């Protein structure tokens, strides 16, 4: 069993885990809910899932690291998601990522800015291929972008 976790789950999340803990595919479903509640899956949360489901911590981490959807580090308050689907990639999606990271002082390995305000992540599809290249910030979608527009978009969220 994992060491005693120091994280508090909501009553809804605890009930969900209780309902799913013995079902096939339970860890994926449970980890989705944990990430939905916290925005990522911390070590403490992974330990708590291990304890509540009777799974080994290694198995929990195995699922978390196999699926790219799961985040193990806290994202920034403002999540910049840049589409790298085919249309967006061909029209400059990677340039948008590079420009956003440059403006924010992030390396590809950084999850978020030091102040915790921003994170930049590539995503496979936002579903707006006709507006390529596309990005979203906290769900606000911006399309037909040029990298010269990134500074203005980021500035909009700095003081929000």
ZAVOLUM-357191 format. One record per residue (C-alpha): residue number from 1; residue in three letters; x, y, z. Coordinates in Angstrom, 3 decimals, decimal comma, m for minus. Example, Ala and Ser with C-alpha at 12.3 -4.5 7.8 and 13.67 -1.06 7.14 Angstrom:
<gutis>
1 | ALA | 12,300 | m4,500 | 7,800
2 | SER | 13,670 | m1,060 | 7,140
</gutis>
This chain:
<gutis>
1 | UNK | 0,000 | 0,000 | 0,000
2 | UNK | 1,052 | 3,572 | m0,613
3 | UNK | 2,034 | 5,902 | 2,179
4 | UNK | m0,766 | 7,919 | 3,799
5 | UNK | m1,788 | 10,684 | 1,409
6 | UNK | m2,270 | 14,236 | 2,607
7 | UNK | m4,906 | 15,255 | 0,083
8 | UNK | m8,615 | 15,782 | 0,536
9 | UNK | m10,943 | 14,514 | m2,198
10 | UNK | m14,452 | 15,898 | m2,584
11 | UNK | m17,352 | 13,743 | m1,395
12 | UNK | m18,355 | 13,311 | m5,048
13 | UNK | m14,895 | 12,063 | m6,014
14 | UNK | m14,779 | 9,673 | m3,044
15 | UNK | m18,195 | 8,311 | m4,048
16 | UNK | m17,057 | 7,918 | m7,652
17 | UNK | m13,959 | 6,000 | m6,561
18 | UNK | m16,061 | 3,767 | m4,312
19 | UNK | m18,393 | 3,039 | m7,242
20 | UNK | m15,572 | 2,328 | m9,719
21 | UNK | m12,825 | 0,745 | m7,610
22 | UNK | m13,728 | m2,856 | m8,493
23 | UNK | m14,725 | m2,369 | m12,147
24 | UNK | m12,536 | m3,194 | m15,161
25 | UNK | m10,763 | m0,095 | m16,464
26 | UNK | m11,324 | 1,629 | m13,149
27 | UNK | m7,999 | 3,466 | m12,937
28 | UNK | m8,491 | 5,369 | m16,175
29 | UNK | m11,962 | 6,522 | m15,145
30 | UNK | m10,864 | 7,408 | m11,618
31 | UNK | m7,762 | 9,279 | m12,763
32 | UNK | m9,861 | 11,293 | m15,220
33 | UNK | m12,083 | 12,391 | m12,338
34 | UNK | m9,107 | 13,229 | m10,111
35 | UNK | m7,603 | 15,372 | m12,864
36 | UNK | m10,985 | 16,992 | m13,467
37 | UNK | m11,125 | 17,977 | m9,789
38 | UNK | m7,528 | 19,215 | m9,381
39 | UNK | m6,355 | 20,042 | m12,914
40 | UNK | m3,568 | 17,452 | m12,641
41 | UNK | m2,665 | 14,349 | m10,626
42 | UNK | m0,219 | 15,067 | m7,822
43 | UNK | 1,891 | 12,429 | m6,087
44 | UNK | m0,428 | 12,731 | m3,081
45 | UNK | m3,490 | 12,175 | m5,271
46 | UNK | m1,871 | 9,144 | m6,931
47 | UNK | m1,112 | 7,698 | m3,482
48 | UNK | m4,709 | 8,297 | m2,390
49 | UNK | m6,034 | 6,564 | m5,524
50 | UNK | m3,692 | 3,645 | m4,842
51 | UNK | m4,960 | 3,338 | m1,272
52 | UNK | m8,637 | 3,685 | m2,143
53 | UNK | m8,549 | 1,186 | m5,035
54 | UNK | m6,100 | m1,342 | m3,589
55 | UNK | m3,897 | m0,913 | m6,676
56 | UNK | m0,165 | m0,591 | m6,326
57 | UNK | 1,279 | 2,874 | m6,721
58 | UNK | 3,368 | 1,502 | m9,602
59 | UNK | 0,186 | 0,466 | m11,431
60 | UNK | m1,415 | 3,887 | m10,863
61 | UNK | 1,711 | 5,625 | m12,187
62 | UNK | 1,878 | 3,156 | m15,071
63 | UNK | m1,574 | 4,250 | m16,229
64 | UNK | m0,806 | 7,936 | m15,603
65 | UNK | 2,384 | 7,897 | m17,631
66 | UNK | 1,108 | 5,691 | m20,455
67 | UNK | m1,702 | 8,074 | m21,395
68 | UNK | m0,501 | 11,539 | m22,418
69 | UNK | m3,793 | 13,084 | m21,282
70 | UNK | m2,815 | 12,807 | m17,623
71 | UNK | m0,754 | 15,634 | m16,180
72 | UNK | 1,525 | 15,098 | m13,196
73 | UNK | 2,445 | 18,752 | m12,744
74 | UNK | 0,098 | 21,604 | m12,012
75 | UNK | m0,716 | 23,629 | m15,128
76 | UNK | m0,738 | 27,406 | m15,116
77 | UNK | m3,828 | 29,427 | m14,239
78 | UNK | m4,112 | 30,298 | m17,938
79 | UNK | m3,805 | 27,166 | m20,063
80 | UNK | m2,705 | 27,906 | m23,612
81 | UNK | m3,546 | 24,879 | m25,766
82 | UNK | m2,157 | 25,065 | m29,301
83 | UNK | m3,575 | 22,718 | m31,900
84 | UNK | m1,093 | 20,553 | m33,771
85 | UNK | m3,649 | 18,651 | m35,825
86 | UNK | m2,781 | 18,365 | m39,504
87 | UNK | m4,360 | 21,641 | m40,707
88 | UNK | m3,011 | 23,664 | m37,781
89 | UNK | 0,422 | 22,108 | m37,991
90 | UNK | 0,692 | 22,847 | m41,710
91 | UNK | m0,417 | 26,450 | m41,174
92 | UNK | 2,033 | 27,234 | m38,359
93 | UNK | 0,804 | 25,657 | m35,131
94 | UNK | 4,341 | 24,814 | m34,002
95 | UNK | 5,375 | 28,443 | m34,620
96 | UNK | 2,599 | 29,536 | m32,240
97 | UNK | 3,869 | 27,173 | m29,547
98 | UNK | 7,446 | 28,350 | m30,017
99 | UNK | 6,409 | 32,010 | m29,871
100 | UNK | 4,236 | 31,543 | m26,770
101 | UNK | 7,045 | 29,707 | m24,977
102 | UNK | 9,540 | 32,371 | m26,010
103 | UNK | 7,318 | 35,226 | m24,780
104 | UNK | 6,724 | 33,434 | m21,475
105 | UNK | 10,321 | 32,307 | m20,974
106 | UNK | 9,427 | 28,612 | m21,088
107 | UNK | 11,504 | 25,740 | m22,388
108 | UNK | 9,758 | 22,705 | m23,930
109 | UNK | 10,346 | 20,880 | m20,611
110 | UNK | 8,666 | 23,588 | m18,491
111 | UNK | 5,070 | 22,923 | m17,532
112 | UNK | 4,217 | 26,446 | m16,412
113 | UNK | 5,713 | 29,853 | m15,782
114 | UNK | 7,451 | 30,440 | m12,451
115 | UNK | 4,566 | 32,633 | m11,258
116 | UNK | 2,064 | 29,882 | m12,154
117 | UNK | 0,085 | 32,164 | m14,476
118 | UNK | 0,619 | 30,355 | m17,787
119 | UNK | 1,212 | 26,932 | m19,250
120 | UNK | 1,594 | 26,048 | m22,921
121 | UNK | 0,707 | 22,645 | m24,278
122 | UNK | 0,277 | 21,148 | m27,712
123 | UNK | m3,031 | 19,375 | m28,320
124 | UNK | m4,041 | 17,079 | m31,142
125 | UNK | m7,237 | 18,821 | m32,236
126 | UNK | m9,444 | 21,660 | m31,051
127 | UNK | m12,074 | 20,974 | m33,721
128 | UNK | m11,805 | 24,231 | m35,665
129 | UNK | m9,782 | 23,092 | m38,667
130 | UNK | m11,274 | 25,793 | m40,906
131 | UNK | m9,730 | 28,423 | m38,607
132 | UNK | m6,219 | 26,925 | m38,629
133 | UNK | m3,920 | 27,590 | m36,931
134 | UNK | m5,939 | 27,605 | m33,717
135 | UNK | m5,261 | 27,876 | m30,011
136 | UNK | m7,394 | 28,183 | m26,929
137 | UNK | m6,748 | 29,906 | m23,635
138 | UNK | m8,956 | 28,587 | m20,833
139 | UNK | m11,491 | 27,541 | m23,477
140 | UNK | m11,479 | 30,847 | m25,418
141 | UNK | m10,676 | 29,923 | m29,031
142 | UNK | m8,513 | 32,039 | m31,340
143 | UNK | m8,185 | 31,169 | m35,015
144 | UNK | m6,376 | 32,161 | m38,207
145 | UNK | m3,447 | 33,276 | m36,092
146 | UNK | 0,012 | 34,539 | m36,876
147 | UNK | 2,774 | 34,320 | m34,298
148 | UNK | 2,819 | 38,141 | m34,198
149 | UNK | m0,581 | 37,969 | m32,450
150 | UNK | 0,663 | 35,851 | m29,533
151 | UNK | 1,918 | 38,779 | m27,411
152 | UNK | m1,500 | 40,455 | m27,538
153 | UNK | m3,316 | 37,253 | m26,608
154 | UNK | m0,996 | 36,594 | m23,687
155 | UNK | m1,271 | 40,222 | m22,489
156 | UNK | m5,065 | 39,848 | m22,392
157 | UNK | m4,722 | 37,169 | m19,684
158 | UNK | m1,877 | 38,620 | m17,626
159 | UNK | m4,113 | 40,777 | m15,469
160 | UNK | m7,344 | 38,832 | m15,809
</gutis>
